[in-house]
Amino acid sequence: MAYTRDRQQFGQAIADFQNTQFMLADMATDLEAARALLYLAACKVSANAPDKSRFSAMAKRLSTDAGSEVVNKALQLFGGYGYLKDYPIERFWRDLRVHSILEGTNQVMRMIVGRDLLRQ
Ligand SMILES: Cc1cc2nc3c(=O)[nH]c(=O)nc-3n(C[C@H](O)[C@H](O)[C@H](O)COP(=O)(O)OP(=O)(O)OC[C@H]3O[C@@H](n4cnc5c(N)ncnc54)[C@H](O)[C@@H]3O)c2cc1C
């Protein structure tokens, strides 16, 4: 947000473009939705709920995909600078990429969710 307020193109801050505001709105919304599901899954694990595994898999899949997508959009907002090591965004993008693989890939998370739904 600081960068979009600072970066000037076509005589105005890129934060003033409606497209930038829509991107930021979607990023914030997707992040909060993922965070809400993550906290719900954590509550289910704490309560030893019978559906804790499904909710954990749903939260892991959604939050890692949403995190990667949000950073990808942030990199896009930085334009060419996003790709360079002068700014930390490209490192965030690389760091987040592995979380769709680690601790069970997101394809495996979908298997856990799908099987649990069909067991009901
Ligand atoms: C930086 C890093 C740190 C790690 N640290 C640890 C650690 O500390 N401890 C530890 O135990 N492991 C660790 N791992 C391993 C990690 O948990 C595995 O990489 C991860 O679980 C995926 O397993 P895999 O690499 O064998 O991929 P594979 O199982 O070979 O998967 C390859 C592809 O096939 C897909 N696939 C596999 N099976 C199915 C299926 N049944 N249906 C559909 N698609 C499928 C996967 O989704 C993936 O796209 C680490 C990995 C990395 C990259």
The ligand as a MOL file (V3000), in Angstrom:
LIG
                    3D

  0  0  0     0  0            999 V3000
M  V30 BEGIN CTAB
M  V30 COUNTS 53 58 0 0 0
M  V30 BEGIN ATOM
M  V30 1 C 12.1250 -26.9750 1.8790 0
M  V30 2 C 11.5090 -28.3020 2.2510 0
M  V30 3 C 11.5490 -28.7150 3.5750 0
M  V30 4 C 10.9990 -29.9460 3.9460 0
M  V30 5 N 11.0760 -30.3280 5.2360 0
M  V30 6 C 10.5740 -31.5180 5.6070 0
M  V30 7 C 10.6780 -31.9680 6.9730 0
M  V30 8 O 11.2310 -31.2780 7.8340 0
M  V30 9 N 10.1590 -33.1870 7.2990 0
M  V30 10 C 9.5660 -33.9850 6.3730 0
M  V30 11 O 9.1150 -35.0780 6.7180 0
M  V30 12 N 9.4600 -33.5980 5.0800 0
M  V30 13 C 9.9440 -32.3800 4.6810 0
M  V30 14 N 9.8220 -31.9860 3.3700 0
M  V30 15 C 9.1690 -32.8760 2.4240 0
M  V30 16 C 7.7420 -32.4350 2.1070 0
M  V30 17 O 6.8720 -32.7210 3.1680 0
M  V30 18 C 7.3330 -33.1490 0.8010 0
M  V30 19 O 8.0970 -32.5400 -0.2440 0
M  V30 20 C 5.8580 -33.0080 0.5270 0
M  V30 21 O 5.0720 -33.7010 1.4560 0
M  V30 22 C 5.5130 -33.5490 -0.8870 0
M  V30 23 O 6.0220 -34.8500 -1.0280 0
M  V30 24 P 6.9690 -35.2040 -2.2670 0
M  V30 25 O 8.0150 -34.1400 -2.4020 0
M  V30 26 O 7.4020 -36.6090 -2.0680 0
M  V30 27 O 6.0490 -35.0600 -3.5510 0
M  V30 28 P 5.3030 -36.2420 -4.2910 0
M  V30 29 O 4.4700 -37.0420 -3.3250 0
M  V30 30 O 6.2770 -36.9880 -5.1470 0
M  V30 31 O 4.3290 -35.4010 -5.2050 0
M  V30 32 C 4.6540 -34.9760 -6.5420 0
M  V30 33 C 3.3930 -34.4630 -7.2050 0
M  V30 34 O 2.4450 -35.5240 -7.3060 0
M  V30 35 C 1.2390 -35.1630 -6.6660 0
M  V30 36 N 0.6560 -36.3340 -6.0300 0
M  V30 37 C 1.2650 -37.2490 -5.2260 0
M  V30 38 N 0.4100 -38.1650 -4.8110 0
M  V30 39 C -0.7900 -37.8680 -5.3700 0
M  V30 40 C -2.0720 -38.4610 -5.3260 0
M  V30 41 N -2.3320 -39.5480 -4.6130 0
M  V30 42 N -3.0680 -37.8650 -6.0340 0
M  V30 43 C -2.8340 -36.7560 -6.7500 0
M  V30 44 N -1.6480 -36.1370 -6.8240 0
M  V30 45 C -0.6340 -36.6940 -6.1520 0
M  V30 46 C 1.6280 -34.0980 -5.6450 0
M  V30 47 O 0.5310 -33.2790 -5.2960 0
M  V30 48 C 2.7120 -33.3530 -6.3940 0
M  V30 49 O 2.1280 -32.4130 -7.2680 0
M  V30 50 C 10.3630 -30.7700 2.9720 0
M  V30 51 C 10.2860 -30.3260 1.6470 0
M  V30 52 C 10.8370 -29.1060 1.2700 0
M  V30 53 C 10.7230 -28.6290 -0.1700 0
M  V30 END ATOM
M  V30 BEGIN BOND
M  V30 1 1 1 2
M  V30 2 1 2 3
M  V30 3 2 2 52
M  V30 4 2 3 4
M  V30 5 1 4 5
M  V30 6 1 4 50
M  V30 7 2 5 6
M  V30 8 1 6 7
M  V30 9 1 6 13
M  V30 10 2 7 8
M  V30 11 1 7 9
M  V30 12 1 9 10
M  V30 13 2 10 11
M  V30 14 1 10 12
M  V30 15 2 12 13
M  V30 16 1 13 14
M  V30 17 1 14 15
M  V30 18 1 14 50
M  V30 19 1 15 16
M  V30 20 1 16 17
M  V30 21 1 16 18
M  V30 22 1 18 19
M  V30 23 1 18 20
M  V30 24 1 20 21
M  V30 25 1 20 22
M  V30 26 1 22 23
M  V30 27 1 23 24
M  V30 28 2 24 25
M  V30 29 1 24 26
M  V30 30 1 24 27
M  V30 31 1 27 28
M  V30 32 2 28 29
M  V30 33 1 28 30
M  V30 34 1 28 31
M  V30 35 1 31 32
M  V30 36 1 32 33
M  V30 37 1 33 34
M  V30 38 1 33 48
M  V30 39 1 34 35
M  V30 40 1 35 36
M  V30 41 1 35 46
M  V30 42 1 36 37
M  V30 43 1 36 45
M  V30 44 2 37 38
M  V30 45 1 38 39
M  V30 46 1 39 40
M  V30 47 2 39 45
M  V30 48 1 40 41
M  V30 49 2 40 42
M  V30 50 1 42 43
M  V30 51 2 43 44
M  V30 52 1 44 45
M  V30 53 1 46 47
M  V30 54 1 46 48
M  V30 55 1 48 49
M  V30 56 2 50 51
M  V30 57 1 51 52
M  V30 58 1 52 53
M  V30 END BOND
M  V30 END CTAB
M  END
